[in-house]
Amino acid sequence: MAGIGFELRKILREDRLLSLGKVYGYSAILSSGPWVISIIAIILVGFINLSHFGEVKDAFRFQVVITYAIALASSLIITGILQLPFTRYIADLIFRNKEDEILPSYFGAIFLAWGLGLIFIVPLYMWVFSDMPPSFIVGTVLTFLVLCGVWISSILAASLKYYSQVVWAYLLSYTFIVAVSYAYGSSIEMLVYIFFTGNAILFTILMSLIIKSYPSTIFMKLNFFLDHNFYWSLGIAGLSYNLGAWIDKFIFWYHPATGHAIIGKLHASVVYDMPIFLAYLSILPGMAIFFFRLEADFAEKYDLYYDAVRSGGTLGLIKKYKNDMTSIVRHAIHEIIMVQGIVDIILFLTADKLFAALNISTLYLGLFYILTIGAMLQLAFMSILAILYYLDRKKAAMWLSISFFVLNGLLTYLSINMGTTMFGYGYTISLLIVFTLGVLVIREEMNRLNYETFMLQ
C-alpha cells in the first residue's frame, strides 16, 4: 500500500488550509468507501422494493440473504484463510522482483476460493433453502462465488496505483444494482440475480485492473497455497479474526431469546442488527485516521528503519527510526481513541433523535451505546493487528485473533443469558480485553525490535 501513503503525504506537502481535511477525506474513502457504498446500496434496494413494489417481506429477506452471503464469502472460512497469506505472498513476490508470478497466483487464489466454496456452499444452501425453488438456490450460490472473487480481487487491486478506481468501480456496480432493482426487482429471486450481476460487473472491472498491471504468460499457479512455507499462522489469524467479528451476530441470530427465522433456515435479530449496524457506521472517522497513520506515517518510518538495517546504517540512526515508529504507534492509538470518543459522545447526545428519525424503538438505546464503544475498541484492536502484521509478528497476531473469537463467542452467549440489560456487553468486554492485551504485546515487541531484528535472524 506504499503508493497510497505516498499520495497522502504528497497532499499534505501542499501546505494548504484544507490539505489535512482532504487527506482524511481521501483516507475515509479509500479505507471505507467500498464497504459504505455496498451497505448503503443494499439498504436502498430494500427501500426501493418496499416503496415501489410494496413487498416488505421480500425486501427484508433479500437483505438477510445478502448479509449471510457477505459473512460466508467475504469474511469467513473460504477467504478468511486465504486473504492474509495471499497478500503476504504477493508482497514477497514484489520484494523479490517476481511480479510476473502475481497474476497466475491471483488466478490460483480465485480457483481455490471457488473450488473450496462450491464444496462448502452447495450442500449448505440446499439444506438452508430446501423449501425454495432451484433457480433461487442457483442465484444464491452464484452470488456467494462472485463475492469470493470480489473480495480477493479488492485486496490486490486496492494495493495498486488504481486504488481510486476501485472505489469508482464499487460505486458504478452498486449504482447499477440500485437502478435495475427499481425497474425489475419485483421478487426476492430477481433481487438476488440483480445483485449477482452487479457484483459480476465489479469483479470484471477489478480483474481487468489486475491483468493490466501484472501481465504474465502463465495462467495459474497454486504455489502460495501448496508450498510447505504457506503462512498458516496468517491464515489462522485471518480466519479467527473474521469469525470473531461475526460470532456475536450469529449467536444473536440463532439464540431463541433474540433471533427468529426470516427465509429458509436463515435467522436475523431485530434487537441486535440495527444497533450494531449503526455502531459500525460510527467508526468511519476513526477508520480514516487509522488508515492515514498506518499507510502514511507508520509505513514511512517502517521503510526507513529496515532500509537502515539492510544498508548498514549507524546504530544511532536505527534507534531514531525505531523510536519514531514507537511514537507513531502511540500517537495513532491515542488519536483514534480521542477522535472516536468525541464522535461517540456526540452520537450519545443525539441518539434519541437519530432513532426517532429511523423509526427505531428507544428501548435499544442502551444496546446502541455499548455497541458503539465496542466498535471503537474493535477499530483500535484492528490497528494493533495491522501493526503486528507490519512487524511480521504473525504468531502474536494469531493468538490475539483466536482470543477475540473465543472471548466474543463465550461472553456474548453469557451476556444474552444474563438478561436484556446485558446485551452487547459480551462483544464490548471481549474487545476491551484483547485490545489491552494487544497494547501490552505491541509495547513488548517495540522494546525488543532491535534485538529481534539483529539477533534472531
C-alpha positions in Angstrom: 0.0 0.0 0.0 3.1 2.3 -0.2 1.6 4.1 -3.2 -1.3 5.2 -1.2 0.9 6.5 1.6 3.0 8.5 -0.9 -0.1 10.0 -2.4 -1.4 11.1 1.0 1.9 12.6 2.0 2.1 14.5 -1.3 -1.3 16.1 -0.5 -0.1 17.2 2.9 3.0 18.8 1.4 0.7 21.2 -0.5 0.5 23.0 2.9 -2.9 24.5 2.2 -5.6 25.2 4.8 -7.8 22.3 3.5 -4.9 19.8 3.0 -5.5 18.0 6.3 -9.2 17.7 5.6 -8.5 16.5 2.1 -6.1 13.8 3.4 -8.6 12.5 6.0 -11.4 12.6 3.5 -9.3 10.7 1.0 -8.4 8.2 3.7 -12.0 7.7 4.7 -13.0 7.0 1.0 -10.1 4.5 0.5 -10.5 2.7 3.8 -14.3 2.5 4.0 -15.7 3.7 0.6 -16.4 0.3 -0.9 -17.9 -1.0 2.3 -20.1 2.0 2.8 -21.2 2.1 -0.8 -22.2 -1.6 -0.8 -24.1 -1.4 2.5 -26.0 1.8 1.6 -26.9 0.2 -1.8 -28.3 -2.9 -0.1 -30.4 -0.8 2.2 -31.6 1.3 -0.8 -32.6 -1.8 -2.6 -34.7 -2.7 0.3 -36.4 0.7 0.5 -37.0 0.7 -3.3 -38.6 -2.7 -3.1 -40.8 -1.6 -0.3 -41.8 1.7 -1.8 -42.1 0.6 -5.5 -43.4 -2.9 -5.2 -44.8 -2.8 -1.6 -43.1 -6.1 -0.7 -41.9 -5.6 2.9 -41.2 -9.3 3.3 -39.1 -9.7 0.2 -37.1 -6.6 0.9 -36.1 -7.8 4.4 -35.5 -11.4 3.2 -33.2 -10.1 0.4 -31.1 -8.1 2.9 -30.8 -11.1 5.2 -29.7 -13.4 2.3 -27.0 -10.9 1.1 -25.8 -10.4 4.7 -25.2 -14.1 5.1 -23.5 -14.2 1.6 -21.1 -11.5 2.7 -20.5 -13.1 6.0 -19.8 -16.5 4.5 -17.9 -15.5 1.3 -16.1 -12.3 2.2 -15.2 -12.9 5.8 -15.4 -16.4 7.0 -13.9 -19.8 6.1 -13.1 -19.5 2.4 -11.3 -16.2 2.0 -10.7 -15.9 5.8 -7.9 -18.5 5.4 -6.6 -17.2 2.1 -6.6 -13.4 2.3 -3.7 -12.7 4.6 -1.3 -15.5 3.3 -2.1 -14.4 -0.3 -1.4 -10.8 0.5 1.9 -11.7 2.2 2.8 -14.0 -0.7 2.2 -11.2 -3.3 4.3 -8.8 -1.2 7.1 -11.3 -1.2 6.9 -11.7 -5.0 7.1 -7.9 -5.4 10.1 -7.7 -3.0 11.9 -10.5 -5.0 11.1 -8.8 -8.3 9.0 -11.7 -9.4 5.9 -9.7 -10.5 5.3 -12.0 -13.5 4.1 -14.6 -10.9 1.5 -12.3 -9.4 -1.3 -12.8 -12.0 -1.0 -16.6 -12.0 -1.1 -16.6 -8.2 -4.2 -14.4 -8.3 -6.0 -16.8 -10.6 -4.9 -19.6 -8.3 -6.4 -17.9 -5.3 -9.7 -17.4 -7.2 -9.7 -21.1 -8.3 -9.1 -22.2 -4.7 -11.8 -19.9 -3.3 -14.3 -21.1 -5.9 -13.3 -24.8 -5.6 -13.5 -24.9 -1.8 -16.5 -22.6 -1.9 -18.5 -24.9 -4.1 -17.8 -27.9 -1.8 -18.9 -25.9 1.2 -21.8 -23.7 -0.1 -23.8 -26.0 -2.4 -24.8 -28.6 0.3 -25.2 -25.8 2.8 -27.6 -23.7 0.7 -29.5 -26.8 -0.5 -30.2 -27.5 3.2 -30.8 -23.9 4.2 -33.2 -23.2 1.3 -34.7 -26.6 1.0 -38.2 -25.0 0.5 -37.1 -22.6 -2.2 -37.1 -23.2 -6.0 -33.8 -24.5 -7.6 -33.4 -21.2 -9.6 -33.2 -19.3 -6.3 -30.6 -21.6 -4.9 -28.5 -21.3 -8.1 -28.7 -17.5 -7.7 -27.5 -17.5 -4.1 -24.6 -19.9 -5.0 -23.5 -17.7 -7.9 -23.7 -14.6 -5.6 -21.6 -16.3 -3.0 -18.9 -17.3 -5.6 -18.8 -13.8 -7.2 -18.4 -12.2 -3.7 -15.5 -14.5 -3.0 -13.9 -13.3 -6.3 -14.6 -9.6 -5.5 -13.1 -9.9 -2.0 -9.8 -11.4 -3.2 -9.7 -9.0 -6.2 -10.3 -6.0 -3.9 -7.4 -7.0 -1.7 -5.0 -7.0 -4.6 -6.5 -4.1 -6.7 -6.6 -1.7 -3.8 -2.8 -2.1 -3.3 -2.1 -1.0 -6.9 -1.9 2.6 -8.2 -5.6 2.2 -9.2 -6.9 2.4 -5.7 -9.2 5.3 -6.5 -10.6 3.3 -9.5 -11.5 0.6 -7.0 -13.9 3.0 -5.2 -15.4 4.1 -8.5 -15.8 0.5 -9.6 -17.8 -0.2 -6.4 -19.9 3.0 -7.0 -20.6 2.1 -10.6 -21.6 -1.5 -9.9 -23.8 -0.8 -6.9 -25.5 2.1 -8.7 -26.3 -0.4 -11.4 -27.8 -2.7 -8.7 -29.9 0.0 -7.2 -31.2 1.3 -10.6 -32.0 -2.1 -12.0 -33.7 -3.1 -8.7 -36.0 -0.2 -9.1 -37.1 -1.4 -12.6 -37.1 -5.2 -12.2 -36.8 -6.1 -8.5 -40.3 -7.3 -8.1 -39.3 -10.6 -6.3 -36.5 -11.8 -4.0 -35.3 -14.1 -6.7 -34.9 -11.2 -9.2 -33.2 -9.1 -6.5 -30.6 -11.8 -5.9 -29.8 -12.2 -9.6 -29.6 -8.4 -10.0 -27.2 -8.3 -7.0 -25.1 -11.1 -8.6 -25.0 -9.2 -12.0 -23.8 -6.0 -10.4 -21.1 -7.8 -8.5 -20.1 -9.7 -11.6 -19.5 -6.3 -13.3 -17.5 -5.2 -10.3 -15.4 -8.4 -10.4 -14.7 -7.9 -14.1 -13.5 -4.4 -13.6 -11.2 -5.3 -10.7 -9.8 -8.3 -12.6 -9.2 -6.0 -15.6 -7.1 -3.6 -13.4 -5.1 -6.5 -12.1 -4.5 -8.1 -15.5 -3.4 -4.6 -16.8 -0.9 -4.2 -14.0 0.6 -7.7 -13.9 0.9 -9.3 -17.4 2.1 -12.9 -17.5 2.5 -15.8 -19.9 1.4 -18.3 -17.2 -2.3 -18.8 -16.5 -2.4 -20.2 -13.0 -0.1 -21.1 -10.1 -1.0 -22.6 -6.7 2.4 -22.3 -5.1 1.3 -19.9 -2.4 -1.1 -22.4 -1.0 0.6 -25.7 -1.8 4.1 -24.6 -0.8 5.4 -26.1 2.5 6.1 -22.5 3.6 2.4 -21.5 3.4 1.7 -18.9 6.1 -0.6 -20.9 8.2 -0.3 -18.5 11.2 -1.6 -15.7 9.0 -4.4 -18.0 7.6 -5.5 -18.9 11.1 -5.2 -15.3 12.3 -7.4 -14.1 9.4 -10.0 -16.9 9.9 -10.1 -16.3 13.7 -10.5 -12.5 13.5 -13.3 -12.8 10.9 -15.0 -15.5 13.0 -14.6 -13.2 16.0 -16.1 -10.3 14.1 -19.2 -12.3 13.2 -19.7 -14.7 16.1 -21.7 -12.3 18.2 -24.1 -11.7 15.3 -24.7 -15.4 14.7 -25.3 -16.0 18.4 -27.9 -13.2 18.5 -29.4 -14.5 15.3 -29.9 -18.1 16.5 -30.5 -17.7 20.2 -34.2 -18.3 20.9 -34.5 -15.2 23.0 -33.2 -12.8 20.3 -33.5 -14.3 16.8 -36.1 -15.6 14.5 -36.3 -17.3 11.1 -36.6 -15.0 8.1 -36.1 -17.2 5.0 -35.4 -20.9 4.9 -33.2 -21.6 7.9 -31.6 -18.1 8.0 -32.3 -16.1 11.1 -32.0 -12.4 12.0 -32.2 -10.4 15.2 -34.4 -7.3 15.3 -32.9 -6.5 18.7 -29.3 -6.6 17.6 -28.9 -5.9 13.8 -29.7 -2.2 13.5 -27.8 -1.1 16.6 -24.7 -2.9 15.6 -25.0 -1.6 12.0 -25.2 2.0 13.3 -22.3 1.4 15.6 -20.1 0.2 12.7 -21.1 3.3 10.7 -20.0 5.5 13.6 -16.3 4.4 13.3 -15.8 5.9 9.8 -13.8 8.9 11.2 -11.6 6.6 13.2 -11.1 4.4 10.1 -9.8 7.5 8.2 -7.3 8.3 11.0 -6.2 4.7 11.3 -5.7 4.4 7.5 -3.7 7.6 7.2 -1.5 7.0 10.3 -0.7 3.4 9.1 -0.3 3.9 5.4 1.5 7.3 5.5 3.2 7.9 8.9 4.0 4.4 10.1 4.8 2.9 6.7 7.3 5.7 6.0 9.2 5.2 9.3 9.0 1.4 8.9 10.7 1.6 5.5 13.4 4.0 6.8 14.1 1.6 9.7 14.5 -1.5 7.7 16.4 0.3 4.9 18.9 1.5 7.5 19.2 -2.1 8.8 19.7 -3.6 5.4 22.2 -0.8 4.2 24.3 -0.8 7.3 23.1 2.4 8.9 24.5 3.7 12.2 23.1 2.4 15.5 22.0 5.9 16.3 20.1 6.2 13.1 18.4 2.8 13.6 17.4 3.7 17.2 16.0 7.0 15.9 13.8 5.3 13.4 12.7 2.7 15.9 11.7 5.5 18.4 9.9 7.3 15.6 7.8 4.1 14.9 7.0 3.7 18.6 5.9 7.4 18.8 3.7 7.0 15.8 2.1 3.9 17.2 1.4 5.6 20.5 0.1 8.7 18.8 -2.1 6.8 16.3 -3.9 4.8 19.0 -4.3 7.9 21.2 -5.7 9.9 18.2 -8.1 7.1 17.2 -9.5 6.8 20.7 -9.7 10.6 21.2 -11.4 11.4 17.9 -13.7 8.4 18.0 -14.5 9.2 21.6 -15.7 12.7 20.6 -17.8 11.2 17.8 -19.3 8.7 20.2 -20.2 11.4 22.7 -22.0 13.4 20.0 -23.8 10.3 19.0 -24.9 9.6 22.6 -26.3 13.1 22.9 -28.2 12.9 19.6 -29.1 9.1 19.6 -32.7 9.6 20.6 -33.3 11.9 17.7 -31.5 9.6 15.3 -33.6 6.6 16.5 -36.8 8.6 16.1 -35.8 9.6 12.5 -35.1 5.9 11.6 -38.2 4.8 13.4 -36.3 2.6 15.8 -37.5 2.0 19.3 -35.6 3.9 22.0 -35.6 0.7 24.0 -32.5 -0.2 22.0 -30.6 3.0 23.0 -28.7 1.2 25.8 -27.6 -1.5 23.5 -26.5 1.0 20.9 -24.4 2.9 23.4 -22.4 -0.2 24.5 -22.1 -1.5 20.9 -20.7 1.9 19.8 -18.0 1.7 22.5 -17.3 -1.9 21.3 -17.0 -0.7 17.7 -14.4 1.9 18.8 -12.4 -0.8 20.6 -12.6 -3.1 17.6 -11.1 -0.3 15.4 -8.3 0.1 18.0 -7.8 -3.7 18.0 -7.6 -3.7 14.2 -4.9 -1.1 14.4 -2.9 -3.3 16.8 -3.2 -6.3 14.5 -2.2 -4.2 11.4 1.0 -3.0 13.2 1.8 -6.6 14.2 1.5 -7.7 10.6 3.8 -4.9 9.5 6.4 -6.1 12.0 5.9 -9.7 10.9 4.7 -10.8 14.3 2.4 -13.4 12.8 2.1 -15.7 15.8 1.3 -12.8 18.2 -1.5 -11.6 15.9 -2.8 -15.1 15.5 -3.1 -15.7 19.3 -4.8 -12.3 19.8 -7.3 -13.1 16.9 -8.0 -16.5 18.4 -8.6 -14.9 21.8 -11.0 -12.4 20.2 -13.0 -15.2 18.6 -13.2 -17.3 21.8 -13.9 -14.4 24.2 -16.6 -12.8 21.9 -18.4 -16.1 21.5 -18.3 -17.1 25.1 -19.1 -13.7 26.6 -21.8 -12.9 24.1 -23.6 -16.1 24.9 -23.2 -15.5 28.7 -24.5 -11.9 28.3 -27.6 -13.0 26.5 -28.4 -15.5 29.2 -27.9 -12.7 31.9 -30.9 -10.7 30.5 -31.7 -7.8 28.2 -29.8 -5.2 30.2 -26.5 -7.1 29.4 -27.0 -7.4 25.7 -23.9 -6.2 23.8 -21.6 -6.3 26.8 -20.0 -9.6 25.7 -18.9 -8.1 22.4 -17.5 -4.9 24.1 -15.8 -6.6 27.0 -14.1 -9.2 24.8 -12.7 -6.3 22.7 -11.6 -4.4 25.8 -9.6 -7.5 26.9 -7.9 -8.3 23.6 -7.2 -4.6 23.0 -5.5 -4.3 26.4 -3.5 -7.5 25.6 -2.6 -6.1 22.2 -1.2 -2.9 23.7 1.0 -4.9 26.0 2.2 -7.1 23.2 2.9 -4.1 20.9 4.9 -2.4 23.7 7.0 -5.6 24.3 7.6 -6.0 20.6 8.7 -2.5 20.1 11.0 -2.7 23.1 12.6 -5.9 21.6 12.6 -4.8 18.0 16.3 -4.1 17.7 17.3 -7.3 19.5 15.0 -9.5 17.4 16.0 -7.8 14.2 19.7 -8.4 14.6 20.0 -11.4 17.0 17.2 -13.7 15.9 17.8 -13.7 12.1 
